[in-house]
Amino acid sequence: MEFSDLYDGEEYASWEHVYEYLCEYADKFNLKSHIRLYSRVISISKINLHNPDESWCIKIESISKNSSSSSSSSIEIFNFDFVVVASGLFSQYRMPNFRGQEKFLGSIVHSNEIKTRDQLINKNILVIGGGKSAIDMAINVATVSNRCDMIFRRIYVILPLKILHGYLSIRYMFTCFQAFISDPYPLAPHGRLFRLAHRYFENILLKIRQMIAANFTASNAPILYDDGVFRPRYQFKDGILSFPVPTIFTELKGQNRIQGHIGSIEEIIDSKTIRLDNGKVFNSVDMIICSTGHYLRFPFFSDDDARTMGLPYGQSNDLDLYRRLVPIDVPNIAFIGYISSSGTWMIDEVAAHWISDYFHGMSLLPSRIEMQNEIKIIRDFIRNRFGVTAPHTRTYWLELIEIYLQDMRLPLRRTNNWWTENFGVYRPNRLKKLHEQRQARDHDWPPFLRKFEDLANEVFYEIFEYLEYYHIYQSFFNLNLRFHSLLIQSTVPIKIVIFHMSKSAFNRFNQDIIQPTTHRIQTLRIINCFMYDECTLALSQKTSLQTLILENIEPKCLKNLLLQLTSLPYLSSLSISTLGGVEEKTSVYRRIFRLSTLKYCKLSLGNELSSNILSLATNKYSSIEHLIIENHINENELQAILSYVPQLRHLSLHSFELYKRTRKQLSSIMLEFLTHVSLKFDYPIEFNDFEQFLVKYFPLIQVLHITMGNECMPANRWEQLISTYLTNLRIFDVRFKICLENDSQINQFTSPFWIERQWFFDYVRYQCFYYFPYVTKLTLTNNLPINTYESIVTSLTHILPLEQLKTLIIQSIHLSFMNMIKLIIVIPNLQTLSFRRMLLSKDEKIIIEQNEIFRSISNTNRIINVTFEDECTLEELKLLVLLCPHLQHLAFRTQLKHLESILRFLLNKNNKNTRHLISLSLIYANVHYFKDVNRILKFGTLPRTFRITPIYNDLYLWW
């Protein structure tokens, strides 16, 4: 019992000695000026427990005593940046109720209420309990009372100060060897020798423990266990609690001043008579002292705050703190002294250093899920091992010390001698250099890291603006407490992108970031098609959401999702792109137009024909100002949609069809705010029809972008239309797809009308003489001549930067597999590859696998997404994953008879070439494929948990 920086050496200290030692310690380090006595903490609180920038509000009741022995109190309130709670395990004592206790005329008190020996003089006293506090109380009682009887249901393992027949100090229970032969403590940094010994020689270690326990019992039998009452009823290794007792206890017991009885009080018969459940009766009892333990409580926290921090509240008695020290996601507070163990003083000293590191932002906290899992593992271990709650680690002490040391990146070995390290007493002086070791560790950090740490939070927020939040999470979340708090506790709005990631990666990201920061998410983009159900990602809770981008959403999920959006009060931008076509577009339009705060809307709902026609708006209108529709739409649908958006300013239609036969039946809609229009026509139209359409709907436009055929090319008609009806037009961008026979078709746009407006026309032939510096996606169509494939690399280098390409789509069925590999070689940053066929014979496959070019590109390419459009075999897929060992997403077609063998190959955990794979898409997979995949996953031996969803004509698997 001592701290490392003040030696004491007392083997078994009385409470008086402990008091004197603490006073000496406080004097040595000038602590008394920082200690407030006669003060009670009423409450510790703050508005937002998760906000690191908010200080803690501490309300204290101060009691002042005056000369007349009376006292008065006053309430004071303080604010602190950091709080360490050290109120101890014994905060609220546990008092039993005895039958007939109202008849008893003596005192029934808890041991906490005994303040002086004067309360015990010349009395007959029963001490209830068999733990350490009961032993201490029995010694105090027996020295001054007439009689002392201890009553307990079971006795713990009590040991004298000298063991092995008095030859060895009890201190030798505190050695690394004692921890070595003990059962493994979960998550402790056990060495390799420990793991090997407990794996192969557990029976030998068990016999050693049994021999030690038997020796304890035999050597102590004459002095402690002679009457059989204090003899433990279980093996030493299974003891819930073991502790040494001072020599005076043995002497008092030998003089019959302390007598033990196994049992419990059955009834208090009268004012001084008590009967036990074993039939024994005590007469003339003056006092009952209950050493019956304590409840762990924190009365200065509200129940809600206690629940949030994982503290006991109500009937709960668990302490769910990470490392038994800090609550999850509640910064700037720590708890110390809540471990009941043989080495509590040393554990708490190391824990104090750990907390100091934590408050300085040096501790590397794991993710929320990992911390929760560790808390559960430790709780279950303690309950199964000892049958008690989490604070009690009992015989485990070294393991906790080494866990803290490892967290702080400090050496576990504390001496320079192997024998002393393992068989010498683990005294507190081994911890004497912790402070110097922490300073040396901090000094050894690279200078650039220390400077990086010195940057202001605002600088990091500015840096984060240029990064995806998931990548920020991966890089910074577990770095240290400061960055953990920056990501979780800040009030800065954030943008979240949920792209294709593994199921476990998403669960961690969701648990650690999305859920705790729901109130801060202003922009959310979802790319992963498995996210669109309320259980996975509830949108209605994200009340700060302003921009929502939904990609790859299944049409059947739209209804429920759009219902959730009605509860988002700030949603101003919405983009939806579906997998497959939406048949009920009318209901989708209606639900979107009901979103009262929406300003921007972009829709790509597929080209399925709608079964219903949207009716014209009557009295309910949308606030949308910018509308983009990428799916096919005709004039009938357009007129109905425009009737709902009177505030529209920008309109863009990517696939528009003008119906001549229905136009005369439609009435005109005037949009006075509409200034920007972009139209792309799918089918040829006559200029007369087009002219009437523009005049009817868009006479006030200022900017017009059009893509159409050569049927609408006459310059004189355009001059007349613009000068007569589109008088506000400032920007005119028109693209004609034509077969250019001569320059006369272009020269007609060189009249003064066009020159005065500085509108100039040019043309680009299909023969490519231009260089495209910003292209990132390349498609090779099936129309290219076969003889161009051998020289395709040379041709491409003249027109675009190949190192900039991210996506390559090969629609041609003539490009050989070897030529495709040669093409991949010159596209070093390629991430997405799509091709139709693998032109390859069985003999060629063997040659290619041994080809040096193939091996080289297999080791260097960065391809993570592959689509194989035509039917493939297992052998072809094996070659493909050998080519792309970093593959994450694979889409392919195959025959049903090949499906099982392909899945077993792709999903085999031992396949190193598919270890990054997180999703599959079976193209054109009917209901038979769905049933077969379920059968394979249900009755097979595949080691993963999958999520299977049929979407449109494909079947998706995600894990």
Secondary structure, DSSP 8 states (H G I E B T S, - for coil): --BTTB----SS--HHHHHHHHHHHHHHTT-GGG---SEEEEEEE-S-TT-TTS-EEEEEEEEEE-TTS-EEEEEEEEEES-EEE---S-SEE-----TTGGG--SEEEEGGG--SGGGTTT-EEEEE--SHHHHHHHHHHHHHSSEEEEEESS--EEE-SEETTTTEEGGGGSSHHHHHHS---TT----HHHHHHHHH-HHHHHHHHHHHHHHHHHHHTTTTSTTSSSS-SS-GGG-S-EEE--HHHHHHHHTTSEEEEES-EEEE-SSS-EEETTS-EE-S--EEEE---EE---TTS-HHHHHHHT---TT------BTTTB-TT--SEEE-S--EETTHHHHHHHHHHHHHHHHTT------HHHHHHHHHHHHHHHHHHHSS-TTEEET--HHHHHHHHHHTT--S--SS-HHHHHHS---GGGGTTHHHHHHHHHHTS-HHHHHHHTS-HHHHHHHHTTS-HHHHHHHHTTT-HHHHHHHHT--S-EEEEE-S--HHHHHHHIIIIITTTGGGEEEEEE--GGG-STTT--GGG-TT--EEEEEEE-GGGHHHHHHHHTT-TT--EEEEEESS--S-HHHHHHHHHT-TT--EEEEE--S---SS-----SS------EEEE-S-EEHHHHHHHHTT-TT--EEEEEEEE--HHHHTTS-----TT--EEEEEESS---HHHHHHHHHHH-TT-SEEEEEEEGGG--HHHHHHHHHHT-TT--EEEEEEE----STHHHHTT-SHHHHHTT-------SS-----TT--EEEE-TTS-GGGSTTHHHHHHTTS-GGG--EEEE--S---HHHHHHHHHT-TT--EEEES-----HHHHHHHHT-HHHHHHHHH----EEEEEEE--HHHHHHHHHH-TT--EEEEE--HHHHHHHHHHHT-TT-GGGTT--EEEETT--HHHHHHHHHHHHHS---S--EEEEETTEEEEE-
